[in-house]
Amino acid sequence: MKHSITSTLLGASFVLAAFSMPAFAAGGGGSDDSATTPTCPKGQVWSSKAKKCVKKTSSAVPDKDRTEYAYTLAKAGRYQEALEMLDTLKDPNTKEALNYRGYATRKLGRTDEGISWYKKSLALDPKYAKVREYLGEAYVIKGQLDLAKDQLMTIKSICGTTCEEYRDLHEAIEKPSKI
C-alpha cells in the first residue's frame, strides 16, 4: 500500500511539473524565433532575456519579444490573447505587429478587418513577403482569387518560388480548404 501511494504521488508530481512548464509552439512563419518561442500561461509573456515566462505587465519585456510572443500565441490558436498582447506594445505600428494583428483578426473570422491591418503593414514595407502571403490567404477566403494571385506574383518577385511564403500561398490558392 505504501509503495502504491508513493508511486501515485511520484506520478502526480511529474504531471504537475509538465503543466507548470511553458509549452513550445510549432513554427509556421514569422521570424525564425517563433518556432522556438514557448507559450506561457495566460497573463504571462516569454522573455528572451530572462529565458522564462514573466508577467505580461513586466516593463522588462521589449516590444520585439511581445510581438514575437503575440505571433506564437496566434499560431497556437490563442488569437484573442495574441491581440491582447499586441495591445501592450509601446509601438504597435511596426510591419510585424500590424501583420500579426491582421493574422489574429482574420483567424477570428474578421477577414475584412484582417485585410485592413495587412494593408497597413504593407504600407510600411511593400517587400514584406509574410504579410503578402497572409493578405493573399485572406483574398482566397473571400473568393477573390485574382487578388490572391496578384500577391503570389509579388511574392515571387520578392523571394522566388521556393520561399515558404510563395509555397504556402500557392497551396492556399490550389487548395482553399487547407486555410
N, C-alpha and C positions, 0 to 999 in steps of 0.2 A: 504494500500500500504506500509506504514511504517513497519507494522508487517511482511509483506511478505519479505521485504528486510532484516529485522533483522533475520528472520528465515533462509533465504538463506545464509547470512554471517555466522551465527552460524553453519549451516551445513557444509559450506565450511571449517571453521576453524577445525572442527572435522576431516574432510577428510585429511587436510594438516597435522594435528597432527599425524594421523595414519601413514602417509607415511614418516614422519620425524623420527619416532622411529625405532629402529632395530627390525627385524623380527626374531623370534626364529625358528631354524631349528629342524626338527624331528630327532630322533636318527637313529639308524640303524647300529651301530657298533662303533668301536673305543673305546675310554675311556668313562666312564660314563658322562664326561663333554660335549661330543659332542651333547648329547640330549638337553642340556640347553644352549648351546652357540648360541647367536643370530647372524644373518647375518647382516652385515653393508653395507652401500652404497659402491660402487666401489671406491677403493683408500683408504679404511679405514680397520682397523682390530679391533677385540674385545679385550679389555684389561681387564683381570680378576681382576687385581689390582684396576684399576680405575672404573671398572664396567660400562664401556661405550665404544663406538666406538671412536677410535683415528686415526690419520693419519698413513697410512701404513709405512711411513718413520720414525715414532717415535722410538727413541732408547730405550724408557722406556718399550717397549713390549718385553718380553723374548721369546726365541725360542720355549719354550713349548706352550705358548699362540699362537704363529704364526703357529706352527704345527697343533694344535687342530683347529685353525680357518681355515686353509687350508682344513682340512678334512670336516669341516662344510660346506665350500663353495662347495666342491666336492659333498657332499651328497645333496646339494641344486641344483645340476646340473650346477654349475658355475665352470666347470672343468679348463678352461684356467686361470681364476682368482686364482684357487687353486694352479696351477703350478707357477704362478707369485708370490704368497705368499710364496711358498716353496723356491723360488729363493732368498728371503730376509733373509733366515736363516744364522746365523753365522756358525752353524754346521749342514749342510744338510745331514750328513751321520749317522743319527740315524735310528733305526729299524722302528720307526713310520713314519718319514719323507720319507724314501725310499718306504715304503709301500703305503703311501698316494700319492706319485708321481706315483707309479705304477697304483694305482686305477684311478687317474685322466687321465693318458695317455690311459689306457685301455678303459675308458668310452668315450674318444675322438676317439675311433676306432683304436688306435695304440696298438693292443693286444701284438704283439711281444716285443715292447718296454716296455710295462707294465710288461711283464714276466721278462724281464731283471732287472727291478727295484725290483720286488718281490724277485728275487733270491739274490740280494744284501742285502735286508733286512733279508732274511733267514740266510745269512752268518753271520750276527751279532747275531741272536737269532733263532736257529733252532726250539725252542719250542714256537714261537710266532704264536698262532693259527689263529689270524685275517689275517695275511699275507698268511697263508696256505689256508684259505678259498678263498681269492681273487685269489691266484695262481690257485687253483682248478677251480674257475669260468672261468678264462682265458683259461684253458685247455678245458673246456666244450665248450666255444666259438669256439675254434679251432677244435673241434670234437675229441679231444684226451681224451676220457672218461677213458681209463686205467690210465692215469696220474692223472686225476681228482680224481679217486677212490683211488689212492695211497695217495693223500693229505688228503682225507676223513679218511682213516685208521690212518694216522699220527695224525690228529686232535683228533680222538677217543682215541689214546694213551695219548694225552696231557690233554684233559678235558672231555672225555667221550662222550656219545651220547646225553646228554641233554643240552650241551652248545650251545649258539647261532651260533657259527661258524660251528659246526657239522650240526645242523639243517638246516642252510642256504645253505651250500654246498650240503647236501643230497638232498634238494629240487631242487637246480640248476641242479644236475645230473638227477633227475627224471623228471624235467620239464624245459628243457633248454630255452624254450621261456620266462620264467619268469626273466631271467637275464637282 
